[in-house]
Amino acid sequence: MQYFSTGLRTKVVIILQRTMIELDYRKSRSNCKRKGNPILRWVVLVFGVLIVLDTITIPLRKSWSDNYFQSGQSYLDQKKYLSAELEFKKALLLYPGNKSAKSDLDLAEKAETDISVLEKYYTERNIDKEISDFTKAKAIPATPADAVKIAKELIEDGEYQLAILAAKTATEMDSHYQTGWEYYGIASLLSSQNVEVGSTAKQKYLNQITVAKEYLSEIPDILK
């Protein structure tokens, strides 16, 4: 069932009022005992019933919407972006006024290609491990080799998107550092293969692999 927004509900009420006025006007001009146009009366009745149903089910729909929202957050905590987005969309379908679901849907969509947007989210939810991993990934190490070491640790921990950040730091510290580009490509490849993202995000990661290869004099087997 398509539920009415507040604006649409107001418009429908105005239409109903105008329809009733028209019916009363026609009735007052008629000298017979016939009732007004039956089709118009059925239209009024149907719209009236829909408005009533929409109003009385708001508490229930809010509750269901909150359940889907919480499910979406659980998926987002695990970086299962597509699953999270689906739950947030269900929450909004049931109750379009769920601002938190709308906000987190936008967050999940952005995080597919830019995990850094989740740092504030994890901080607000007090997820210690994720906060710690973000701190590690964004650290500015003493040498490019140290940055690669961090990237490798993050890859071993399954944090492929964060590993991209660390490897990118290595390449920014020294654009000729082959190992930095190698891990940048590997982290991008693993992100495309293992992180639950859509086709646009996958293509971005594949493009990053192409960039990494351009800086490598010898392509590792995993990137071939």
KAQUIRA-V437276 format. One record per residue. N is the residue number from 1. RES is the residue in one small letter. SS is DSSP state (H for helix, E for strand, - for the rest). D_FIRST is the distance of its C-alpha to the first C-alpha in Angstrom with 1 decimal. Layout:
<<N & RES & SS & D_FIRST> <N & RES & SS & D_FIRST>>
This chain:
<<1 & m & - & 0.0> <2 & q & - & 3.8> <3 & y & - & 6.1> <4 & f & - & 9.6> <5 & s & - & 12.7> <6 & t & H & 15.9> <7 & g & H & 17.4> <8 & l & H & 14.7> <9 & r & H & 14.6> <10 & t & H & 18.4> <11 & k & H & 18.4> <12 & v & H & 16.3> <13 & v & H & 18.7> <14 & i & H & 21.6> <15 & i & H & 20.6> <16 & l & H & 20.2> <17 & q & H & 23.6> <18 & r & H & 25.2> <19 & t & H & 24.0> <20 & m & H & 25.4> <21 & i & H & 28.6> <22 & e & H & 28.9> <23 & l & H & 28.5> <24 & d & H & 31.1> <25 & y & H & 33.4> <26 & r & H & 33.4> <27 & k & H & 33.9> <28 & s & H & 36.9> <29 & r & H & 38.5> <30 & s & - & 38.3> <31 & n & - & 41.2> <32 & c & - & 39.6> <33 & k & - & 37.5> <34 & r & - & 34.6> <35 & k & - & 31.2> <36 & g & - & 29.4> <37 & n & - & 27.4> <38 & p & H & 25.1> <39 & i & H & 22.6> <40 & l & H & 22.4> <41 & r & H & 22.1> <42 & w & H & 19.2> <43 & v & H & 17.4> <44 & v & H & 18.4> <45 & l & H & 17.2> <46 & v & H & 13.7> <47 & f & H & 13.3> <48 & g & H & 15.1> <49 & v & H & 12.9> <50 & l & H & 9.7> <51 & i & H & 12.0> <52 & v & H & 13.4> <53 & l & H & 10.4> <54 & d & H & 9.5> <55 & t & H & 13.2> <56 & i & H & 14.1> <57 & t & - & 11.6> <58 & i & H & 12.9> <59 & p & H & 15.8> <60 & l & H & 14.0> <61 & r & H & 11.6> <62 & k & H & 14.9> <63 & s & H & 16.7> <64 & w & H & 14.4> <65 & s & H & 14.5> <66 & d & H & 18.3> <67 & n & H & 18.7> <68 & y & H & 17.4> <69 & f & H & 19.5> <70 & q & H & 22.5> <71 & s & H & 22.1> <72 & g & H & 22.0> <73 & q & H & 25.2> <74 & s & H & 26.8> <75 & y & H & 26.4> <76 & l & H & 27.6> <77 & d & H & 30.6> <78 & q & - & 31.5> <79 & k & - & 31.0> <80 & k & E & 28.3> <81 & y & H & 26.7> <82 & l & H & 24.2> <83 & s & H & 22.9> <84 & a & H & 22.8> <85 & e & H & 20.9> <86 & l & H & 18.2> <87 & e & H & 17.8> <88 & f & H & 17.8> <89 & k & H & 15.1> <90 & k & H & 12.9> <91 & a & H & 14.1> <92 & l & H & 13.2> <93 & l & H & 9.6> <94 & l & H & 9.2> <95 & y & - & 11.7> <96 & p & - & 13.1> <97 & g & - & 16.2> <98 & n & - & 17.5> <99 & k & H & 20.6> <100 & s & H & 22.3> <101 & a & H & 19.7> <102 & k & H & 20.0> <103 & s & H & 23.8> <104 & d & H & 24.1> <105 & l & H & 22.0> <106 & d & H & 24.5> <107 & l & H & 27.3> <108 & a & H & 26.4> <109 & e & H & 26.2> <110 & k & H & 29.6> <111 & a & H & 31.2> <112 & e & - & 30.9> <113 & t & - & 33.8> <114 & d & - & 35.3> <115 & i & H & 35.4> <116 & s & H & 37.4> <117 & v & H & 34.3> <118 & l & H & 33.6> <119 & e & H & 36.9> <120 & k & H & 35.8> <121 & y & H & 32.6> <122 & y & H & 34.9> <123 & t & H & 37.3> <124 & e & H & 34.8> <125 & r & - & 33.6> <126 & n & - & 37.3> <127 & i & - & 37.1> <128 & d & H & 40.9> <129 & k & H & 41.2> <130 & e & H & 39.0> <131 & i & H & 40.8> <132 & s & H & 44.1> <133 & d & H & 43.2> <134 & f & H & 42.2> <135 & t & H & 45.5> <136 & k & H & 47.3> <137 & a & H & 45.6> <138 & k & H & 46.3> <139 & a & - & 49.8> <140 & i & - & 52.7> <141 & p & - & 55.2> <142 & a & - & 58.9> <143 & t & - & 58.9> <144 & p & H & 56.7> <145 & a & H & 57.6> <146 & d & H & 56.2> <147 & a & H & 52.9> <148 & v & H & 52.8> <149 & k & H & 53.6> <150 & i & H & 50.6> <151 & a & H & 48.4> <152 & k & H & 49.8> <153 & e & H & 49.1> <154 & l & H & 45.5> <155 & i & H & 45.1> <156 & e & H & 46.7> <157 & d & - & 44.2> <158 & g & - & 41.2> <159 & e & - & 40.5> <160 & y & H & 40.7> <161 & q & H & 39.0> <162 & l & H & 41.3> <163 & a & H & 44.2> <164 & i & H & 43.6> <165 & l & H & 44.2> <166 & a & H & 47.4> <167 & a & H & 48.7> <168 & k & H & 48.0> <169 & t & H & 50.1> <170 & a & H & 52.9> <171 & t & H & 52.7> <172 & e & H & 52.7> <173 & m & H & 55.8> <174 & d & - & 57.6> <175 & s & - & 56.1> <176 & h & - & 58.7> <177 & y & - & 57.9> <178 & q & H & 57.1> <179 & t & H & 55.7> <180 & g & H & 53.2> <181 & w & H & 51.8> <182 & e & H & 51.8> <183 & y & H & 49.6> <184 & y & H & 47.4> <185 & g & H & 46.8> <186 & i & H & 46.5> <187 & a & H & 43.9> <188 & s & H & 41.9> <189 & l & H & 42.1> <190 & l & H & 41.0> <191 & s & H & 38.1> <192 & s & H & 36.9> <193 & q & H & 37.4> <194 & n & H & 36.2> <195 & v & - & 33.7> <196 & e & E & 30.0> <197 & v & - & 29.5> <198 & g & - & 28.1> <199 & s & H & 30.4> <200 & t & H & 31.3> <201 & a & H & 32.6> <202 & k & H & 34.4> <203 & q & H & 36.1> <204 & k & H & 37.3> <205 & y & H & 38.9> <206 & l & H & 40.6> <207 & n & H & 41.9> <208 & q & H & 43.4> <209 & i & H & 45.2> <210 & t & H & 46.7> <211 & v & H & 47.9> <212 & a & H & 49.5> <213 & k & H & 51.3> <214 & e & H & 53.0> <215 & y & H & 54.8> <216 & l & - & 55.9> <217 & s & - & 59.2> <218 & e & - & 58.3> <219 & i & - & 54.8> <220 & p & - & 54.1> <221 & d & H & 53.0> <222 & i & H & 49.5> <223 & l & H & 48.8> <224 & k & - & 50.3>>
